[in-house]
Amino acid sequence: MKNYSSFSDIQLQLQEGLTVKEVVVHYLKNIRQYAHLNAFLEVFEEEALHRAEQIDLKIKQGTAGKLAGMVIANKDVINHKGHHTTSSSKILSGYESIYNATAIERLLRDDAIIIGRCNCDEFAMGSSNENSAFGICKNGLDETKVPGGSSGGSAVAVQMDMCTISLGSDTGGSIRQPASLCGVFGIKPTYGRVSRYGLIAYASSFDQIGVFSNHIEDAAIAMEVISGKDVMDATSSAHPVDAYTNQLAFSGTVRLASFAEALHHPKLDTEISATMNTLIKSLNEAGHTTTQVSFTELDYLVPTYYLLTTAEASSNLSRFDGIRYGYRSQNATDLESTYRKNRSEGFGPEVKRRIMLGTFVLSAGYYDAYYAKAQKMRRLIRDKTLELLKTNDFIILPTTPSTAFGIGEKTKDPVEMYLADLYTVQANITGLPAVSVPLGKHSNGLPYGIQLIGNKFSEARLLAFSKYLMTHYGNSK
């Protein structure tokens, strides 16, 4: 079997005699080869091979779903029935899901194969995949570097051809940021576009399930399947789902807004800044319109995001106490010490830091000073962003301030780590869809992405323009 990474290649070869089982064997071989990267916490080898045989039979019978032959890696925060889901945390050791997340259910219904669950930052809290209770995930392009986070394992699985696509969750950039650092495509859809049912919550008003891929077409077909209203999630939207795969042919011109504060930020790598300016110039020469505007709220994005998400996390994570399932301390002596030790030993340092911060900002003495003000700031950011999108199709930004940084480089300074999310949190604060397109390659040999933020439910246009950019301006592959 020839090497491939796109679903369209797989489909074509299936018509020529390739079997789904051979596809699975190909990915399993790569998973074993790159096991040292620690992208997977668990591989469902026997199950994947057995399911492949069943799908091969369905293909012969002409009853296979449209995802037959697609092999998917799943982030360890999305429930998969009969499989462990631990959020890469000790506190959920041994927990086995009794139901499928809606996204998983829809993928399986169309005959996709879930090949394993991927490493991530504990409870999706991190920008480097160094916070996992099960070890660091390494960037396949340079094993001394991080893959980004929190969905680092999912990004590396796609980067190193261990699956066709992977699922991630994005609360403040956890798909787009690792996509940028690993040189793959990542999409965070509009809040409510994909059901959150079955996603272990970090911050409920920010979280969204999305997709990593090497090819825009692969992300498009997966998004078609997992998007749409779900009765199990009251926040999911009934807005019609576009036929993304039929709308990838981009035509016409677009209007883009760029932020002066973003392009001249002291944290932005000079080469990434230069690439942004060159790309903007090229787009203008091609007939598109790019307007540089002032967005003075840029420096308020990260503080607003962390105040609100930690508050939500302190509430969401209160359910994990080791009493009914998960980690149980051997050092407890009574009921109170059981609760204390289960949580203090079961949660990692970053998760405990965020729980404590969130509990603090929600406390009676500080609620108005912090949480209430952050909510007001969120509304101001949302209003200004939506106002910009009335006269522009997209906002164009760097995805990350730098290329992949060294393992251990930022772990001693949480604020420095949080600033890795500088350009990505805006889309989550506002609930808007955003993508990271792998267009850049640094002189250090590492890739980086360019980010686009679109209006609500503009995924079809975002995907089409992303494909246009990859075709005409891509240079990281």
N, C-alpha and C positions, 0 to 999 in steps of 0.2 A: 504494500500500500504506500502510495506516495505521501509525502508530508503535506499537511493542510492545516488551516486554522479557521476557515470560514464555513459556515453552515451550508451555504450554497454549493461549495465544493463537495461537501459530504453528501448532499442530496443528489448531486450529479453522479457521483461515484456509486451511490446506492442503486441508481437506475442502471448502472453498467455492471452490477454484480457484486459490489462490495456489500458486506453485511454490517449491521449495527454492532454485532459482537466484535468484529474486527476494529471498529471505531473505538469501542470501549477498551479493548486490549491495547490499542495505540496510546490512549491517554493513561492507562494504568502503568505502562512502561515508562512514560515520562514522569509520572508521580513517583515511581520508585527511584528513577534517576536523580530527581531533585528533592528527595525526601529530606536532605540535610538543610534545606531552606526553611523547613517547618511551616510550610503554607497550610498543610492539612493536619487537623487534629485526629481525624478518623477517616478511613477510606472504606467505602462499602463495596469491596471487590466482588464477593460472591453474589450479592444482591444485584449489582449493576450488570454482571454477566448474565444472570438468570433473566433479568428484565429485558436485556438486549435480545436474548433468544425469543422471548415472547413477542417483542416488537418486530423482529425479523419475520415471524410467522404472520403477524398482522399485515406487514407489507406485502407478502405473497398473496394474502387474501384480499388485498385492496381496502383494508379497514383501518389503516394506521392514521394517527393524527398528524397535524402539520408540523409537529416538532420531532417526529420520528428521526432518530439519528443525532439529535442535539444532546450533548452531555454537559451537565451543569454542576458547578461547585456551589455549595450553600454556606453562607456566613453563619457562624455558630451563635446567632441570636434569633434565628428564624426557625420556628418549630417544625419538625419533620417527624410525623407519627412513627413510633416504634424505634426512634433513634435518640441518642443523647443530645441535649441542647444545654450547654453550660455557660454561655456568654463568656467563655474563656475565663471562668471564675471558679475558685475553689468552693465558694458558697453553694454552687449548684452541682457539686460532684455527685455523679450517679443519677442525676435527674434524667428521666426518659419521657419524651413527649407522648401524650395520649391522643394528640390530634395534629392535623396538618395546618400550617398557616395557609391562608387563602391563596397567596402567591404560589406556594408549593403545590397545593391542590390543583390549581389551574394548569400549571406546567405538566404535572403528571397526567392530567386528563388528556392532554394533547401529545402524550407519549414521549415526553422528555425523560432523561435518566439523570437522577441525582447520584453523583459518583462519590461524594464525601462532604464533610463539613470542614470549614476553613477557620484557621486561627484569626484572632482579632484582639484589639485592646479590650480589656475586661469591661463588660457591659457597654461596649462601644465608646469608652471614655479614653481618648488618646489620639495622637496625631503621628504615631510612629510604630505601632504594634509592639512596643516594648513593655506594655502593661499587662500582657497576658499571663495568667497563672501557669500556662503550659509552655513558656519559653518564647523567646524573640523569634519573629519571622524575619528572614533576610531578603534583601532585594536581589533578584536573580541576575541583574546586570552588574552589580558590584556588591559582593557579600559582606563588605565592611559597612554598607549603608543600610538605612531603614527603608522599608517599602512604602512608608506612610501609614496613616491609620484613620479611623479605626479598622477599616476593612482591608488591612494589609495582606492577609492570606488570600482573600478573594482576588485582589489585584495581581499577586504573584502567580496564582493558578492560571490566569489568562495570559499573563506575560510570558510564562514558560511553557505554554501549550499543554497544560494539564487538563484542560476542559475547553468546550466551545465558548461558553459564556459563564459568568458567575454572578451570584446575587450578593448584594451588599446592602447596608443600611446607611443612610446619610442624615445625621442630626445637625452637623455644622460644617460638613465637607468631607465626611468619612468615605464617600465614593470618589468624589472629584479629586481630592488631595492625593490619595494613593494612585489614582489613575494617572495623574500628572507625574508623580515620582517614578512610576513604573513604565511610562510610555504607552499606555493603553487608553481606550475611550471609556468614559464613564458618564452616566446620566442619572441625575436626581430629578424625578418628576415633580409636578405640581403637588402640593400637599393635598391629600385626598384622592389623587389619581390612582394610586395603588393601595389596596386595603392594608391596614396595619394589623389586622387580626392574625395572631400567631407570632407577631414580632415582639420579642421581649423589650419592654419599653425602657428607654433612657429618659427622654423628655418628650412627652406625648404630643405636644403641639408643634414639635420640630421634626420628629422622626419621619422618614420615608424610605421605603424599599426601592432600590434601583438596580441597575445592571452595569457590569463591566464586559467589554468585548474588544476584539481586535478589529472588527469590521462594523460599520454603522448598520448595515443590513441585519446583522445578527441581533444587535440591540433593539432594532425596530420591531422585528418579529416577536421577540421575547416580551417587549413592552406591550405589544398588541394583546398578547395572551394574558398577562397579569393585571392589566389595567381594568378599571370599571367599577361600578357600584357593587358593594357587598353588604348584605343585610346584617352581617356579623360585625360591621364597623360603621358606627353612626357618623363618623367623620369622613367616610369615603364619599366621593362625589358621583352623582348620576349624570354628569356632563358626558355627552356621547364620546366614545373612543374612536379616534380617527384610524383609518386603515394606513398605518404608518409606512408599511412596506410598499404601498402603491403611490406614496407621495414623496419619494426620495429624490425625484428629478427636480432639482432646483432651477427656477427661472426667475428672471427679473433682477431687481436690485434691492438692497436693504439699507435701512438707516440705522446706524449704530451710535451709541453714546459711550464715550470713554471718560474716566475720571482723572482729572489733573492730579489730584492727591494720591491716586493709586499708582500712576506712572512715575511720579517723582518721590515716592515714599522711600525714606532712608533704609528700610528693611529689604527693598526690592533689589535683587541681583542686577548688576548693570547690563549683563548680556541679555537677560530676560526683558529688561526695559527696552533695549535696543531692538530686539526681535518684535516686541509689541509695536514700536514706532514704525519699523519697516513694514510690518503687516498692515498697519493702518494706512500707510502711504500707498501700498500696493492695492488695497481695497478701494481707496479713493480713485486711483488711476483706472481701476476696472469699472468705474461707474457707480460704485456704492458711495454712500455719504456717511462719514464719521465725524461726529461733533464732540469736541472735548468740553466737558462741563465741570463745574465745581461741585463736589460732594463732600461738604465739610463734616458730615457725620461719620466719615470713614473711621476715625479713631475711636468712635463710640460703639462700633459694631461688636468688637470682641468683648468689652465689658458688659454690654447689654446682653449678648448671647450667654455669657457664663453666669451672670446673675440669674437669668430666667431658667436656663437648663439645669443648673445645680438645684434650684428650688424644686423643679419638677422631679428631678432625680431623687431628692431626699424623700419625697412622697412615694414615688414608684418603687423604690428599692426597700421600703419599710416592710414589704411582704416577705422578704427573704431573711428568715430567722433561724433556719435549721431545725425547726420544730416538726414540721410535717414532711419535709424532704430536704435533700441537700446535705451540706456539711454539718457534722455534729462534733463539737469539741469534746475531747477526752479529759479535759482539765476542769470541767464544770462540777460544782458541788451542790448547787441548788437551782431553783428556777431562774432567779435573777442572773446568777453567774452563767447559766446556760445561754440566755439571750445575749449577754455581754460578750462572752467568749466565742460563741458561734459567729457573731458578726465581726468582732475585732480580729479573729483568726481567719475567717472565711473570706472577707473582702481584702483586696490589695490596697496599697498606700494611696494611689490616685483616686480610687473609688471612695475611700474613706475621706479623703480631702474634699471631694465634691459633695458628699453627703453632709459633711459638717458645714461647709460653706452655704449649701442650700438651706439647711436647718437654721443657720444664723440669719440669713436674709429674710426668712419667713417668720422669725420670732417677733413677738409683740412689740419689742422696743425698736426694732429696725425694719419692720415691714414697709412702712411708708418711706423711709429714707433710702431703701435699696430696691426692694421688689416692685413697689408701686411706681417708682421713678423709671425703672427699667421697662415696665410695661408701657408707660407713656412714650419712652424713647423708641420702643418697638413700633408703636403706631406712627410716630413721626418718620421713622426710616421707611416704613411700608408706604406711607402716603407719598413721600418724595420719590421713591422708586417707581411707584405706579404712575406718578405724574410724568416722569421721564419716559416711560414706556407708552404714553399716549402719542408721543411724536417720534418714537424710535422703535424699531423692531426688536433690537437686542441691546444689552449692555455688554461691552467687551472688556475683559479684565484679565490679568494674569490669574492662573489658578493658584499658584503657590509663589511665595517670595523668593524661593531658591530651588535648586535641584535637591535630590535626596541627600540628607545630612548623615553624618556618621553615627553608628550605633553608640549610644552613651553620651553623645555630644550635648544633648539638651535635657537630659533627665534630671540634672541637679537644679535646673531653673525652670519651674513650672510656667512662669510668665513668658519666658522665651519660647517654650513649647507651644503655649496657647497662641502666640502670634503667628504660628504656622498656618492658622485658620483665618488670617487677616482678610483674605479675599473671598473666602467661601461661605462665611456665616451669613452674609446678606441674603442669599437665596432662601435659607432656612428661616431667618427672622421674618421674611416677607411671605414665605410659602410659595415662592415662584420656582418654575423649573429651571434647571441649569445643567450645562454639560462641560466636561473638560475634553478638549480635542488635542491629541498628541502631535503638535506641530513643531515643537522646538527641540533642538539638540545643542547642548552646551559644549564649550571647548573642553570641558572635563569629561566628555563622552557620555554624559547622562542626559536623559530626556526631560522635557517639561511640557506642560499643557497650557493651552489658551482657553479661557473660560468665556462662555456665553450665558447670559441670563435672559430669559424670555418672559413674555406675559403669561398669565394663567392659562393653562391648557394649550400652550403653543408648542407642545412636544413635536408635532409633525413638522412644523417649520424649523425648529431647532435641529432635528435630525437631518432634514434636507440640506440646511445650510452647513451643518457639520460635515456632511459628505462632500459638499462643494469645496469646503476649506481643505479637507484631506486630499482631494483630487488635485487641487491647484496649488496648494501651499505646503503640503505635508513634506517634512524632511527628516523625521525622527526614525523612520523605518529603514 
